[in-house]
Amino acid sequence: MALEIERRFLVVGDGWRLLVGPPQALRQGYVVSSADGVTVRVRRTGAGQAWLTLKAAADACGLVRHEFEYPIPEEDAEGLWQLAPDRLEKTRFHLDLPGGEWIVDCFEGDNAPLVLAEVELPAVDADLSIPAWCGLEVTGDSRWSNALLAAKPIQSWTATDRCRYGLA
């Protein structure tokens, strides 16, 4: 059993680009996505790797959840991708920053121009220095979860809501 402790932020500016590793194209399909936050996801990379991930609902703060991830054959991933009613594509960048495992996701398609930063922490109370390019913290706000972005991408939001978050 793996415990995921994660904080998420809307990204403002391009300062993060100075810290990135190679880009990683990701396609995610949500085979199951329940209203209480339980998901079954298939993730594929452009390099032919694939995983099946099961996530439990997050705690009350939206910071901690159980996550189980298993590598699967590419052909199985393709079959699950075709069955998934909700899908999204993004490019992921791993960052060289202290305090946790930082990534930035640049969303494509109906979720463009959304850019989100995530940091996986070793403990809930871990010290964290938040970079200046991290804007609004959206940890615990389910509308920013990948599962909900796949089901209700930002281009389906009202213009007012998109503008409120700088996504118009």
Backbone hydrogen bonds in HBPLUS format (Angstrom, degrees):
<---DONOR---> <-ACCEPTOR-->    atom                        ^
c    i                          cat <-CA-CA->   ^        H-A-AA   ^      H-
h    n   atom  resd res      DA  || num        DHA   H-A  angle D-A-AA Bond
n    s   type  num  typ     dist DA aas  dist angle  dist       angle   num
A0067-GLU N   A0002-ALA O   2.91 MM  65  5.38 163.3  1.94 144.1 148.6     1
A0004-GLU N   A0065-ARG O   2.76 MM  61  5.36 172.2  1.77 172.2 171.2     2
A0065-ARG N   A0004-GLU O   3.00 MM  61  5.36 151.6  2.08 146.1 155.0     3
A0121-LEU N   A0005-ILE O   2.73 MM 116  5.39 161.1  1.77 152.7 159.3     4
A0006-GLU N   A0063-LEU O   2.94 MM  57  5.45 158.3  1.99 156.7 159.7     5
A0007-ARG N   A0119-VAL O   3.05 MM 112  5.48 155.1  2.12 147.0 153.8     6
A0119-VAL N   A0007-ARG O   2.98 MM 112  5.48 152.2  2.05 153.1 159.9     7
A0138-VAL N   A0008-ARG O   2.87 MM 130  5.46 152.3  1.94 127.9 137.0     8
A0009-PHE N   A0117-ALA O   2.87 MM 108  5.16 154.1  1.94 149.7 154.3     9
A0117-ALA N   A0009-PHE O   2.86 MM 108  5.16 166.9  1.87 154.1 158.6    10
A0010-LEU N   A0136-LEU O   2.88 MM 126  5.41 163.5  1.91 156.3 160.2    11
A0135-GLY N   A0010-LEU O   2.65 MM 125  5.15 162.6  1.68 169.7 170.5    12
A0011-VAL N   A0115-VAL O   3.03 MM 104  5.56 160.5  2.07 155.1 149.2    13
A0012-VAL N   A0133-TRP O   2.78 MM 121  5.02 170.4  1.79 147.9 151.4    14
A0017-ARG N   A0014-ASP O   2.96 MM   3  5.65 154.5  2.02 123.3 130.0    15
A0018-LEU N   A0015-GLY O   3.44 MM   3  6.11 166.3  2.46 115.4 118.5    16
A0019-LEU N   A0016-TRP O   2.95 MM   3  5.59 167.1  1.97 124.3 128.4    17
A0096-ASP N   A0019-LEU O   3.10 MM  77  5.55 150.7  2.19 143.3 151.3    18
A0021-GLY N   A0094-HIS O   2.88 MM  73  5.50 136.0  2.08 158.5 170.0    19
A0024-GLN N   A0092-ARG O   2.87 MM  68  5.03 139.9  2.03 143.0 153.9    20
A0092-ARG N   A0024-GLN O   2.83 MM  68  5.03 172.5  1.83 142.6 144.0    21
A0046-GLY N   A0025-ALA O   3.25 MM  21  5.40 133.8  2.48 135.4 137.3    22
A0026-LEU N   A0090-LYS O   2.85 MM  64  5.42 166.2  1.87 171.9 168.5    23
A0090-LYS N   A0026-LEU O   3.02 MM  64  5.42 159.5  2.06 151.5 155.6    24
A0027-ARG N   A0044-ARG O   2.90 MM  17  5.20 152.9  1.97 149.3 155.7    25
A0044-ARG N   A0027-ARG O   2.83 MM  17  5.20 157.3  1.88 151.8 159.4    26
A0028-GLN N   A0088-LEU O   2.89 MM  60  5.41 170.7  1.90 160.7 163.8    27
A0088-LEU N   A0028-GLN O   2.87 MM  60  5.41 148.0  1.97 152.8 161.0    28
A0029-GLY N   A0042-VAL O   2.88 MM  13  5.24 160.0  1.92 152.2 159.0    29
A0042-VAL N   A0029-GLY O   2.85 MM  13  5.24 161.5  1.88 154.3 160.7    30
A0030-TYR N   A0086-ASP O   2.76 MM  56  5.32 168.2  1.77 164.2 167.6    31
A0031-VAL N   A0040-VAL O   2.89 MM   9  5.58 131.5  2.13 151.2 165.5    32
A0032-VAL N   A0040-VAL O   3.33 MM   8  4.93 164.0  2.36 132.9 134.7    33
A0040-VAL N   A0032-VAL O   2.87 MM   8  4.93 154.8  1.94 139.4 138.7    34
A0034-SER N   A0038-VAL O   2.87 MM   4  5.32 169.8  1.89 161.9 163.9    35
A0037-GLY N   A0034-SER O   3.06 MM   3  5.51 165.6  2.08 117.5 119.6    36
A0039-THR N   A0055-LYS O   3.00 MM  16  5.21 155.0  2.07 139.3 147.2    37
A0055-LYS N   A0039-THR O   2.91 MM  16  5.21 163.9  1.94 148.5 152.6    38
A0041-ARG N   A0053-THR O   2.80 MM  12  5.09 165.4  1.82 153.3 158.2    39
A0053-THR N   A0041-ARG O   2.80 MM  12  5.09 166.5  1.81 153.4 157.7    40
A0043-ARG N   A0051-TRP O   2.95 MM   8  5.31 162.2  1.98 151.8 156.9    41
A0051-TRP N   A0043-ARG O   2.93 MM   8  5.31 149.5  2.02 146.5 155.1    42
A0045-THR N   A0049-GLN O   2.95 MM   4  5.37 156.3  2.01 153.0 154.8    43
A0048-GLY N   A0045-THR O   3.27 MM   3  5.65 155.8  2.33 115.1 114.5    44
A0072-ILE N   A0050-ALA O   3.00 MM  22  5.56 161.3  2.03 126.1 129.1    45
A0052-LEU N   A0070-TYR O   2.77 MM  18  5.22 156.6  1.83 150.9 157.2    46
A0070-TYR N   A0052-LEU O   2.84 MM  18  5.22 156.5  1.90 147.5 155.6    47
A0054-LEU N   A0068-PHE O   2.78 MM  14  5.15 160.5  1.81 153.5 160.0    48
A0068-PHE N   A0054-LEU O   2.86 MM  14  5.15 156.6  1.91 153.3 160.3    49
A0056-ALA N   A0066-HIS O   2.94 MM  10  5.28 166.2  1.96 149.2 153.3    50
A0059-ASP N   A0064-VAL O   2.80 MM   5  5.52 143.6  1.93 154.0 166.2    51
A0062-GLY N   A0059-ASP O   2.93 MM   3  5.20 149.8  2.02 110.1 119.9    52
A0076-ASP N   A0073-PRO O   3.07 MM   3  5.34 124.0  2.40 103.7 117.4    53
A0077-ALA N   A0073-PRO O   3.01 MM   4  6.38 156.6  2.07 151.8 159.2    54
A0078-GLU N   A0074-GLU O   2.90 MM   4  6.20 152.6  1.98 150.3 157.3    55
A0079-GLY N   A0075-GLU O   3.15 MM   4  6.37 155.5  2.22 139.5 145.4    56
A0080-LEU N   A0076-ASP O   2.93 MM   4  6.24 160.4  1.97 153.1 158.3    57
A0081-TRP N   A0077-ALA O   2.78 MM   4  5.93 154.1  1.84 148.2 156.3    58
A0082-GLN N   A0078-GLU O   3.04 MM   4  6.28 154.1  2.11 145.9 151.5    59
A0083-LEU N   A0079-GLY O   3.22 MM   4  6.51 137.4  2.42 136.5 147.6    60
A0083-LEU N   A0080-LEU O   3.05 MM   3  5.00 125.8  2.35  94.2 108.7    61
A0084-ALA N   A0080-LEU O   2.97 MM   4  6.13 129.8  2.23 145.9 159.5    62
A0084-ALA N   A0081-TRP O   3.26 MM   3  5.20 137.7  2.45  95.1 106.4    63
A0108-GLU N   A0089-GLU O   3.00 MM  19  5.60 156.1  2.06 155.8 148.1    64
A0091-THR N   A0106-CYS O   2.90 MM  15  5.20 158.1  1.95 139.5 145.7    65
A0106-CYS N   A0091-THR O   2.87 MM  15  5.20 169.0  1.88 154.0 156.8    66
A0093-PHE N   A0104-VAL O   2.85 MM  11  5.20 149.9  1.94 149.3 159.0    67
A0104-VAL N   A0093-PHE O   2.85 MM  11  5.20 151.5  1.93 146.9 156.3    68
A0095-LEU N   A0102-TRP O   3.06 MM   7  5.37 169.0  2.07 138.2 137.1    69
A0101-GLU N   A0120-GLU O   3.02 MM  19  5.07 155.7  2.08 142.7 145.8    70
A0120-GLU N   A0101-GLU O   3.01 MM  19  5.07 160.1  2.05 129.9 133.6    71
A0103-ILE N   A0118-GLU O   2.92 MM  15  5.42 152.8  1.99 156.5 161.2    72
A0118-GLU N   A0103-ILE O   2.93 MM  15  5.42 160.4  1.97 150.1 154.7    73
A0105-ASP N   A0116-LEU O   2.78 MM  11  5.31 165.2  1.81 163.3 167.4    74
A0116-LEU N   A0105-ASP O   2.99 MM  11  5.31 154.4  2.06 150.5 155.4    75
A0107-PHE N   A0114-LEU O   2.94 MM   7  5.46 162.5  1.97 162.1 167.0    76
A0111-ASN N   A0108-GLU O   3.16 MM   3  5.50 160.8  2.20 130.5 130.7    77
A0112-ALA N   A0109-GLY O   3.13 MM   3  5.56 169.1  2.14 116.4 119.6    78
A0155-GLN N   A0110-ASP O   2.99 MM  45  5.26 149.5  2.09 166.3 169.6    79
A0114-LEU N   A0111-ASN O   2.94 MM   3  5.87 153.8  2.01 135.0 141.0    80
A0126-ALA N   A0123-ALA O   3.14 MM   3  5.13 161.5  2.17 113.3 112.7    81
A0134-CYS N   A0131-PRO O   3.08 MM   3  5.65 164.0  2.10 117.4 121.2    82
A0141-ASP N   A0138-VAL O   3.01 MM   3  5.38 165.2  2.03 131.8 133.7    83
A0144-TRP N   A0141-ASP O   3.08 MM   3  6.11 171.5  2.09 133.6 136.1    84
A0145-SER N   A0142-SER O   2.95 MM   3  5.22 168.1  1.96 115.9 119.3    85
A0149-LEU N   A0145-SER O   2.87 MM   4  6.12 155.9  1.93 154.4 162.4    86
A0150-ALA N   A0146-ASN O   2.89 MM   4  6.02 142.4  2.03 143.5 152.7    87
A0151-ALA N   A0147-ALA O   3.14 MM   4  6.41 149.2  2.24 138.5 146.5    88
A0152-LYS N   A0148-LEU O   2.66 MM   4  5.65 157.9  1.70 151.8 158.4    89
A0156-SER N   A0153-PRO O   2.86 MM   3  5.63 162.1  1.90 124.6 130.7    90
A0157-TRP N   A0154-ILE O   3.00 MM   3  5.12 156.7  2.06 105.3 112.9    91
A0162-ARG N   A0158-THR O   2.98 MM   4  6.33 163.1  2.01 156.0 160.9    92
A0163-CYS N   A0159-ALA O   2.89 MM   4  6.03 162.3  1.92 149.0 154.1    93
A0164-ARG N   A0160-THR O   2.93 MM   4  6.10 151.9  2.01 145.2 153.2    94
A0165-TYR N   A0162-ARG O   3.21 MM   3  5.51 137.7  2.40 102.5 113.0    95
A0167-LEU N   A0162-ARG O   2.74 MM   5  4.76 167.8  1.75 146.9 143.1    96
A0166-GLY N   A0163-CYS O   2.97 MM   3  4.84 166.3  1.99 106.7 110.7    97
